[in-house]
Amino acid sequence: QDSRLIMDYRWLAEKDRFGPQVPIEVVVQIDKQKAFLDTLGQLELVQDIQQHLGEIQIADGDNLRVIGSTMSAATFAPKLEYSTPTERSVLNKRLAKNLDAYQKVQFFSSDRQGGAERLLWRISARVEPTEMDYHKVISLIEKDVDQFFAARRNRQQQRVLNWQGEFK
């Protein structure tokens, strides 16, 4: 039997009311020296992770809990679409010029750790209420995001291998 608090949360979380209310934060940490991503590339990564978060389902007994709304700097950025290298370059410059705006609303930050500059992108999300331990929910989401990164790395490595194979 669910507690009164969980029942109230579920009532609020219904789609015709407010939707999921339990907050989680995902911080994407990019080592500026090791990652060869410009501002546009970083925001594309954040957008991909944000979209992936919206697809995660958490098994909670017989129920599946989902992540409801998500929000990040990519939510407020112009569409990350371009069709030529010039358009991409212009879009990247526009985004880089506006990093202060993302920093003011705390969706972007940077700091130094051990001499290396880290770029930090925050994704805020809301999860459906559950009786499951909050730390377990976070752990499941971390595991899922780690798998997302592993799959992404494998796809990139495969593309490099395919590209190198074309020229042998």
C-alpha positions in Angstrom: 0.0 0.0 0.0 1.4 3.4 -1.0 1.9 6.1 1.6 -0.4 9.2 1.7 2.5 11.3 0.4 3.0 9.0 -2.6 -0.7 8.9 -3.3 -0.8 12.8 -3.3 2.3 12.9 -5.5 0.6 10.5 -8.0 -2.5 12.6 -8.0 -0.5 15.7 -8.8 1.6 13.8 -11.4 -1.4 12.9 -13.5 -1.1 14.2 -17.0 -4.2 16.5 -16.7 -2.7 18.1 -13.6 1.0 18.9 -13.2 2.8 15.8 -14.4 5.8 14.2 -12.7 7.1 16.3 -9.8 10.1 14.5 -8.2 13.2 16.4 -9.3 16.5 15.0 -10.6 19.5 16.7 -12.0 21.9 15.3 -14.5 25.2 17.1 -15.0 27.1 16.5 -18.2 30.8 17.0 -17.4 33.1 17.7 -20.4 36.9 18.0 -20.1 37.7 20.9 -22.3 41.2 19.6 -23.1 40.2 16.0 -24.0 36.9 16.5 -25.7 37.0 18.0 -29.1 33.6 19.5 -29.0 32.8 23.1 -29.8 29.8 24.8 -28.2 27.4 23.4 -30.8 28.8 19.9 -30.4 28.3 20.2 -26.6 24.7 21.3 -26.9 24.0 18.5 -29.4 25.3 16.1 -26.9 23.2 17.7 -24.1 20.1 17.6 -26.4 20.7 13.9 -27.2 21.0 13.0 -23.5 18.0 15.1 -22.7 16.0 13.3 -25.3 17.2 9.9 -24.0 16.2 10.8 -20.5 12.7 11.3 -21.7 12.7 7.7 -23.0 13.9 6.0 -19.8 11.4 3.8 -18.0 12.2 2.6 -14.5 10.8 -0.8 -13.3 9.0 -0.3 -10.0 7.4 -3.6 -9.1 4.7 -4.1 -11.6 4.7 -0.5 -12.7 7.0 1.4 -15.0 7.9 4.9 -13.9 8.9 7.4 -16.4 10.8 10.7 -16.5 8.3 13.4 -17.4 9.5 16.8 -18.5 13.2 17.7 -19.1 14.9 21.0 -19.4 18.4 22.1 -20.4 20.2 24.9 -22.2 19.2 23.0 -25.4 15.6 23.7 -24.5 16.2 27.4 -24.9 18.7 27.3 -27.7 17.7 27.9 -31.3 17.1 24.7 -33.3 20.4 22.9 -33.6 20.0 22.4 -37.3 22.3 23.3 -40.2 22.9 22.0 -43.7 26.3 23.5 -44.6 29.6 23.9 -42.8 29.1 27.7 -43.0 25.7 27.5 -41.3 27.2 25.2 -38.7 30.0 27.7 -38.0 27.6 30.6 -37.7 25.3 28.7 -35.4 28.3 27.6 -33.2 29.5 31.3 -32.9 26.0 32.4 -31.9 25.7 29.7 -29.2 29.2 30.4 -27.9 28.4 34.1 -27.7 25.4 33.3 -25.4 27.1 31.0 -22.9 26.7 33.8 -20.3 22.9 33.6 -20.6 23.0 29.8 -20.0 25.3 30.4 -17.0 22.9 33.0 -15.5 20.0 30.5 -15.5 22.4 27.8 -14.2 22.2 25.4 -17.1 26.0 25.9 -17.9 29.0 26.4 -15.8 32.8 25.8 -15.9 35.4 25.3 -13.3 38.9 23.9 -12.9 39.7 20.5 -11.3 43.3 19.4 -11.0 44.3 22.0 -13.5 41.9 20.8 -16.2 39.0 23.0 -17.2 35.6 21.3 -16.9 32.5 22.4 -18.8 29.3 21.5 -16.9 25.9 21.3 -18.6 22.8 20.7 -16.3 19.7 18.8 -17.4 16.8 19.1 -15.1 14.1 16.4 -15.1 11.0 15.3 -13.2 10.3 11.7 -12.4 7.0 10.0 -11.5 6.7 9.4 -7.7 7.7 6.0 -6.4 8.1 4.1 -3.2 11.5 3.0 -4.4 14.5 4.5 -2.6 15.4 7.8 -4.3 19.1 6.7 -4.4 18.1 3.6 -6.3 16.2 5.6 -8.8 19.2 7.9 -9.3 21.5 4.8 -9.6 19.2 3.3 -12.3 19.2 6.5 -14.2 23.0 6.8 -14.0 23.4 3.3 -15.2 21.1 4.0 -18.2 22.9 7.2 -19.1 26.3 5.3 -18.9 24.9 2.7 -21.3 23.8 5.6 -23.6 27.4 6.9 -23.6 28.8 3.5 -24.2 26.5 2.9 -27.2 27.3 6.4 -28.5 31.1 5.7 -28.2 30.7 2.3 -30.0 28.8 4.0 -32.9 31.5 6.7 -33.2 34.3 4.1 -33.2 32.4 2.1 -35.8 32.0 5.2 -38.0 35.8 5.8 -37.8 36.5 2.1 -38.6 34.1 2.3 -41.6 35.7 5.6 -42.8 39.2 4.2 -42.5 38.1 1.0 -44.3 37.0 3.0 -47.3 40.5 4.2 -48.0 42.4 1.0 -47.6 
